[in-house]
Amino acid sequence: MGVFSNVSFRVQGSLTILGLLLGTLLAWYALGAVRWDVFLKAPESRAASLLRLLLAVLIGAGVAGFVVQYATGAAMIRS
């Protein structure tokens, strides 16, 4: 039983997708501060952009997972 145990699957799925997208956007914004020219030969290439996108998705999924686990833990403490 999680935080969303009495919420419909559609709402739960929508919130999960929204959380993943927001986490990915937050990670993309944060990755903008990295000086990619230090790490990559061609920081403006398509491959570098794909690398930044994949890193943003990976970090965003971690952020979204943390938020869901935190909310679940907080709900368990309250009950």
Secondary structure, DSSP 8 states (H G I E B T S, - for coil): --TTTTS-HHHHHHHHHHHHHHHHHHHHHHHTTS-HHHH-S-TTSHHHHHHHHHHHHHHHHHHHHHHHHHHHHHHHHH-
